Amino acid sequence: MNEQSQVYAATVVGSLLGAVAGYLFFTDAGRTLRRRIEPSLEDFAREILHFRSTVSRARGIASEGWRLMDELGSESSRQQKPF
């Protein structure tokens, strides 16, 4: 993709986003639509945060498991070494 194509693509995307924002914030129908979808968006955002928290806890549990496996591995190798 050359520079001119990137400029055109950015212009089109910016224009579309501006049109959608203008519709949602400056027209009566857009405000009505926004009021209907806002609760769903808030629920979605709350679920994303909950999922993020769950993933973070799972990552912590997995890290602890790996740490314990490393400790067990190092203990067993120390026990197996002849004196």
mmCIF file of the C-alpha atoms, coordinates in Angstrom:
data_MODEL
# 
_entry.id   MODEL 
# 
loop_
_atom_site.group_PDB 
_atom_site.id 
_atom_site.type_symbol 
_atom_site.label_atom_id 
_atom_site.label_alt_id 
_atom_site.label_comp_id 
_atom_site.label_asym_id 
_atom_site.label_entity_id 
_atom_site.label_seq_id 
_atom_site.pdbx_PDB_ins_code 
_atom_site.Cartn_x 
_atom_site.Cartn_y 
_atom_site.Cartn_z 
_atom_site.occupancy 
_atom_site.B_iso_or_equiv 
_atom_site.pdbx_formal_charge 
_atom_site.auth_seq_id 
_atom_site.auth_comp_id 
_atom_site.auth_asym_id 
_atom_site.auth_atom_id 
_atom_site.pdbx_PDB_model_num 
ATOM 1  C CA . MET A 1 1  ? 0.000   0.000   0.000  1.00 0.00 ? 1  MET A CA 1 
ATOM 2  C CA . ASN A 1 2  ? 1.558   3.286   -1.068 1.00 0.00 ? 2  ASN A CA 1 
ATOM 3  C CA . GLU A 1 3  ? 1.351   6.600   0.748  1.00 0.00 ? 3  GLU A CA 1 
ATOM 4  C CA . GLN A 1 4  ? -1.440  7.981   -1.420 1.00 0.00 ? 4  GLN A CA 1 
ATOM 5  C CA . SER A 1 5  ? -3.634  4.926   -0.722 1.00 0.00 ? 5  SER A CA 1 
ATOM 6  C CA . GLN A 1 6  ? -3.012  5.316   2.995  1.00 0.00 ? 6  GLN A CA 1 
ATOM 7  C CA . VAL A 1 7  ? -4.072  8.969   2.838  1.00 0.00 ? 7  VAL A CA 1 
ATOM 8  C CA . TYR A 1 8  ? -7.279  8.047   1.001  1.00 0.00 ? 8  TYR A CA 1 
ATOM 9  C CA . ALA A 1 9  ? -8.061  5.244   3.445  1.00 0.00 ? 9  ALA A CA 1 
ATOM 10 C CA . ALA A 1 10 ? -7.459  7.515   6.458  1.00 0.00 ? 10 ALA A CA 1 
ATOM 11 C CA . THR A 1 11 ? -9.663  10.212  4.895  1.00 0.00 ? 11 THR A CA 1 
ATOM 12 C CA . VAL A 1 12 ? -12.521 7.777   4.283  1.00 0.00 ? 12 VAL A CA 1 
ATOM 13 C CA . VAL A 1 13 ? -12.294 6.255   7.776  1.00 0.00 ? 13 VAL A CA 1 
ATOM 14 C CA . GLY A 1 14 ? -12.113 9.698   9.394  1.00 0.00 ? 14 GLY A CA 1 
ATOM 15 C CA . SER A 1 15 ? -15.099 10.895  7.380  1.00 0.00 ? 15 SER A CA 1 
ATOM 16 C CA . LEU A 1 16 ? -17.161 7.856   8.362  1.00 0.00 ? 16 LEU A CA 1 
ATOM 17 C CA . LEU A 1 17 ? -16.299 8.220   12.039 1.00 0.00 ? 17 LEU A CA 1 
ATOM 18 C CA . GLY A 1 18 ? -17.151 11.911  11.920 1.00 0.00 ? 18 GLY A CA 1 
ATOM 19 C CA . ALA A 1 19 ? -20.484 11.189  10.242 1.00 0.00 ? 19 ALA A CA 1 
ATOM 20 C CA . VAL A 1 20 ? -21.387 8.548   12.832 1.00 0.00 ? 20 VAL A CA 1 
ATOM 21 C CA . ALA A 1 21 ? -20.385 10.833  15.723 1.00 0.00 ? 21 ALA A CA 1 
ATOM 22 C CA . GLY A 1 22 ? -22.372 13.699  14.224 1.00 0.00 ? 22 GLY A CA 1 
ATOM 23 C CA . TYR A 1 23 ? -25.431 11.485  13.814 1.00 0.00 ? 23 TYR A CA 1 
ATOM 24 C CA . LEU A 1 24 ? -25.216 10.090  17.364 1.00 0.00 ? 24 LEU A CA 1 
ATOM 25 C CA . PHE A 1 25 ? -24.612 13.413  19.099 1.00 0.00 ? 25 PHE A CA 1 
ATOM 26 C CA . PHE A 1 26 ? -26.388 16.045  16.978 1.00 0.00 ? 26 PHE A CA 1 
ATOM 27 C CA . THR A 1 27 ? -29.620 14.427  15.764 1.00 0.00 ? 27 THR A CA 1 
ATOM 28 C CA . ASP A 1 28 ? -32.699 13.439  17.742 1.00 0.00 ? 28 ASP A CA 1 
ATOM 29 C CA . ALA A 1 29 ? -32.737 9.960   16.212 1.00 0.00 ? 29 ALA A CA 1 
ATOM 30 C CA . GLY A 1 30 ? -29.048 9.539   17.040 1.00 0.00 ? 30 GLY A CA 1 
ATOM 31 C CA . ARG A 1 31 ? -29.593 10.587  20.665 1.00 0.00 ? 31 ARG A CA 1 
ATOM 32 C CA . THR A 1 32 ? -32.458 8.102   20.943 1.00 0.00 ? 32 THR A CA 1 
ATOM 33 C CA . LEU A 1 33 ? -30.299 5.338   19.492 1.00 0.00 ? 33 LEU A CA 1 
ATOM 34 C CA . ARG A 1 34 ? -27.425 6.274   21.799 1.00 0.00 ? 34 ARG A CA 1 
ATOM 35 C CA . ARG A 1 35 ? -29.707 6.117   24.851 1.00 0.00 ? 35 ARG A CA 1 
ATOM 36 C CA . ARG A 1 36 ? -30.882 2.649   23.809 1.00 0.00 ? 36 ARG A CA 1 
ATOM 37 C CA . ILE A 1 37 ? -27.386 1.211   23.254 1.00 0.00 ? 37 ILE A CA 1 
ATOM 38 C CA . GLU A 1 38 ? -25.541 2.867   26.177 1.00 0.00 ? 38 GLU A CA 1 
ATOM 39 C CA . PRO A 1 39 ? -26.747 0.352   28.825 1.00 0.00 ? 39 PRO A CA 1 
ATOM 40 C CA . SER A 1 40 ? -25.626 -2.527  26.620 1.00 0.00 ? 40 SER A CA 1 
ATOM 41 C CA . LEU A 1 41 ? -22.239 -0.908  26.101 1.00 0.00 ? 41 LEU A CA 1 
ATOM 42 C CA . GLU A 1 42 ? -21.859 -0.386  29.855 1.00 0.00 ? 42 GLU A CA 1 
ATOM 43 C CA . ASP A 1 43 ? -22.714 -4.050  30.465 1.00 0.00 ? 43 ASP A CA 1 
ATOM 44 C CA . PHE A 1 44 ? -20.210 -5.071  27.803 1.00 0.00 ? 44 PHE A CA 1 
ATOM 45 C CA . ALA A 1 45 ? -17.492 -2.900  29.356 1.00 0.00 ? 45 ALA A CA 1 
ATOM 46 C CA . ARG A 1 46 ? -18.206 -4.388  32.797 1.00 0.00 ? 46 ARG A CA 1 
ATOM 47 C CA . GLU A 1 47 ? -17.949 -7.930  31.376 1.00 0.00 ? 47 GLU A CA 1 
ATOM 48 C CA . ILE A 1 48 ? -14.655 -7.078  29.673 1.00 0.00 ? 48 ILE A CA 1 
ATOM 49 C CA . LEU A 1 49 ? -13.257 -5.797  32.984 1.00 0.00 ? 49 LEU A CA 1 
ATOM 50 C CA . HIS A 1 50 ? -14.462 -8.944  34.754 1.00 0.00 ? 50 HIS A CA 1 
ATOM 51 C CA . PHE A 1 51 ? -12.856 -11.120 32.062 1.00 0.00 ? 51 PHE A CA 1 
ATOM 52 C CA . ARG A 1 52 ? -9.620  -9.150  32.358 1.00 0.00 ? 52 ARG A CA 1 
ATOM 53 C CA . SER A 1 53 ? -9.613  -9.735  36.111 1.00 0.00 ? 53 SER A CA 1 
ATOM 54 C CA . THR A 1 54 ? -10.210 -13.461 35.582 1.00 0.00 ? 54 THR A CA 1 
ATOM 55 C CA . VAL A 1 55 ? -7.355  -13.694 33.084 1.00 0.00 ? 55 VAL A CA 1 
ATOM 56 C CA . SER A 1 56 ? -5.066  -11.843 35.487 1.00 0.00 ? 56 SER A CA 1 
ATOM 57 C CA . ARG A 1 57 ? -5.888  -14.263 38.303 1.00 0.00 ? 57 ARG A CA 1 
ATOM 58 C CA . ALA A 1 58 ? -5.381  -17.252 36.009 1.00 0.00 ? 58 ALA A CA 1 
ATOM 59 C CA . ARG A 1 59 ? -2.016  -15.845 34.938 1.00 0.00 ? 59 ARG A CA 1 
ATOM 60 C CA . GLY A 1 60 ? -0.993  -15.503 38.593 1.00 0.00 ? 60 GLY A CA 1 
ATOM 61 C CA . ILE A 1 61 ? -2.040  -19.069 39.340 1.00 0.00 ? 61 ILE A CA 1 
ATOM 62 C CA . ALA A 1 62 ? -0.152  -20.366 36.313 1.00 0.00 ? 62 ALA A CA 1 
ATOM 63 C CA . SER A 1 63 ? 2.973   -18.426 37.332 1.00 0.00 ? 63 SER A CA 1 
ATOM 64 C CA . GLU A 1 64 ? 2.789   -19.862 40.824 1.00 0.00 ? 64 GLU A CA 1 
ATOM 65 C CA . GLY A 1 65 ? 2.416   -23.357 39.366 1.00 0.00 ? 65 GLY A CA 1 
ATOM 66 C CA . TRP A 1 66 ? 5.498   -22.908 37.173 1.00 0.00 ? 66 TRP A CA 1 
ATOM 67 C CA . ARG A 1 67 ? 7.462   -21.539 40.123 1.00 0.00 ? 67 ARG A CA 1 
ATOM 68 C CA . LEU A 1 68 ? 6.553   -24.571 42.218 1.00 0.00 ? 68 LEU A CA 1 
ATOM 69 C CA . MET A 1 69 ? 7.467   -26.932 39.371 1.00 0.00 ? 69 MET A CA 1 
ATOM 70 C CA . ASP A 1 70 ? 10.856  -25.202 39.053 1.00 0.00 ? 70 ASP A CA 1 
ATOM 71 C CA . GLU A 1 71 ? 11.447  -25.569 42.794 1.00 0.00 ? 71 GLU A CA 1 
ATOM 72 C CA . LEU A 1 72 ? 10.518  -29.238 42.723 1.00 0.00 ? 72 LEU A CA 1 
ATOM 73 C CA . GLY A 1 73 ? 12.788  -29.800 39.740 1.00 0.00 ? 73 GLY A CA 1 
ATOM 74 C CA . SER A 1 74 ? 15.736  -28.119 41.389 1.00 0.00 ? 74 SER A CA 1 
ATOM 75 C CA . GLU A 1 75 ? 15.173  -30.041 44.659 1.00 0.00 ? 75 GLU A CA 1 
ATOM 76 C CA . SER A 1 76 ? 15.030  -33.402 42.890 1.00 0.00 ? 76 SER A CA 1 
ATOM 77 C CA . SER A 1 77 ? 18.193  -32.654 40.901 1.00 0.00 ? 77 SER A CA 1 
ATOM 78 C CA . ARG A 1 78 ? 20.014  -31.741 44.121 1.00 0.00 ? 78 ARG A CA 1 
ATOM 79 C CA . GLN A 1 79 ? 18.875  -34.970 45.745 1.00 0.00 ? 79 GLN A CA 1 
ATOM 80 C CA . GLN A 1 80 ? 20.017  -37.104 42.778 1.00 0.00 ? 80 GLN A CA 1 
ATOM 81 C CA . LYS A 1 81 ? 23.595  -35.755 42.664 1.00 0.00 ? 81 LYS A CA 1 
ATOM 82 C CA . PRO A 1 82 ? 26.105  -38.206 44.148 1.00 0.00 ? 82 PRO A CA 1 
ATOM 83 C CA . PHE A 1 83 ? 28.434  -36.894 46.882 1.00 0.00 ? 83 PHE A CA 1 
# 
